[in-house]
Amino acid sequence: QVQLVESGGGLVQTGGSLRLSCAVSGPGRSFSMYSMGWFRQAPGKERELVGSINWSGESIYYASAVEGRFTISRDNAKNTVYLQMNSLKPEDTAVYYCARRSPASRNPANTSGYDSWGQGTQVTVSS
């Protein structure tokens, strides 16, 4: 079974930075064959897409709320995807999840298009 393990969350002040990592392991097709997504879920809210990255890292999408502040990257040699978060705001507070996108998925924002999820890591931004 594929495993996704996020790390790097924590408490940071407004304007600060954090870098999340998501390490992927397990059987099946190579990590480098999959697009990956980062999602977040704040208390009382639905899980929302933060951004996604295609298999090569050449095509990256960001939600408007984070564009210009967050950067997604990947290292296929390390089976790892990253989320660099700068200029953090209190409204970025949420549990952040990485997920592996199914090849048949047509909409990167649709959570049902992802077949494997990490356990999540808490990011808290204090004002």
C-alpha positions in Angstrom: 0.0 0.0 0.0 1.3 3.4 -0.9 2.2 5.6 2.0 2.4 9.4 2.1 4.0 11.0 5.1 3.9 14.8 5.6 6.3 16.7 7.8 7.4 20.2 8.5 4.2 21.7 10.0 4.2 23.8 13.2 3.5 27.2 14.7 4.7 30.3 13.0 4.1 34.0 13.3 2.4 36.1 10.6 4.8 36.7 7.9 6.9 33.7 8.6 7.7 30.7 6.5 7.4 26.9 6.7 8.4 24.1 4.3 6.3 21.0 4.2 7.6 17.7 2.8 5.7 14.7 1.7 7.6 11.5 1.3 5.9 8.8 -0.8 6.7 5.1 -0.5 5.2 1.7 -1.3 4.6 -0.6 -4.2 3.2 0.1 -7.6 4.0 2.5 -10.3 6.9 4.9 -9.8 6.3 8.2 -7.9 7.6 10.1 -10.9 4.6 8.9 -13.0 2.0 10.7 -10.8 0.9 14.3 -10.4 0.6 15.3 -6.8 -1.5 17.8 -4.9 -1.4 19.7 -1.7 -4.7 20.4 0.1 -5.6 22.0 3.4 -8.6 21.9 5.7 -9.4 24.5 8.3 -11.8 23.7 11.2 -15.4 23.8 10.0 -14.4 24.2 6.4 -14.1 21.8 3.4 -10.8 20.5 2.3 -9.5 22.8 -0.4 -6.8 22.5 -3.0 -3.7 24.5 -2.4 -1.9 23.5 -5.5 -0.8 20.7 -7.7 2.2 19.6 -9.6 2.5 17.3 -12.6 4.9 14.4 -12.8 7.8 16.3 -14.2 7.4 19.5 -12.1 6.9 21.6 -15.3 3.3 22.3 -14.8 2.2 23.7 -11.4 -1.2 25.1 -10.4 -1.8 27.3 -7.4 -5.0 28.4 -5.7 -5.5 32.1 -5.9 -5.3 32.5 -2.1 -1.7 31.3 -2.1 -0.3 32.2 -5.5 2.8 34.3 -5.1 3.4 33.1 -1.6 3.6 29.3 -1.8 5.8 27.2 -4.1 5.3 23.5 -4.9 8.2 21.5 -6.1 9.2 17.8 -6.3 12.3 15.6 -6.3 11.5 12.4 -8.1 14.8 10.9 -7.1 13.7 11.2 -3.4 10.0 10.4 -4.0 9.2 13.7 -2.3 7.0 16.7 -3.0 7.4 20.0 -1.2 5.3 23.0 -0.2 7.3 26.1 0.6 5.0 28.6 2.3 6.1 32.2 2.7 4.4 35.3 4.0 2.1 33.2 6.0 -1.2 34.6 7.2 -3.5 33.5 10.0 -6.0 32.4 7.4 -3.4 29.8 6.2 -4.0 28.0 9.5 -5.1 24.5 8.7 -4.2 20.8 8.5 -2.2 20.4 5.3 -2.4 17.1 3.3 -0.5 15.8 0.3 -2.2 13.5 -2.1 -1.4 11.4 -5.1 -3.6 12.2 -8.1 -5.1 9.4 -10.1 -4.1 9.3 -13.8 -7.8 9.4 -14.8 -8.4 12.6 -12.7 -9.6 15.6 -14.8 -10.0 18.2 -12.1 -7.1 18.8 -9.8 -9.4 20.4 -7.2 -11.7 17.4 -6.9 -10.6 15.4 -3.9 -12.1 12.2 -5.3 -9.5 12.3 -8.1 -6.8 11.5 -5.6 -6.2 7.8 -4.6 -3.8 8.2 -1.7 -3.5 10.7 1.1 -1.1 11.5 3.9 -2.2 11.8 7.5 -1.9 15.6 7.5 0.3 18.1 9.3 -0.9 21.0 11.3 0.1 24.5 10.3 -0.8 27.3 12.7 -0.1 31.0 12.0 -0.4 33.3 14.9 -1.4 36.9 14.5 
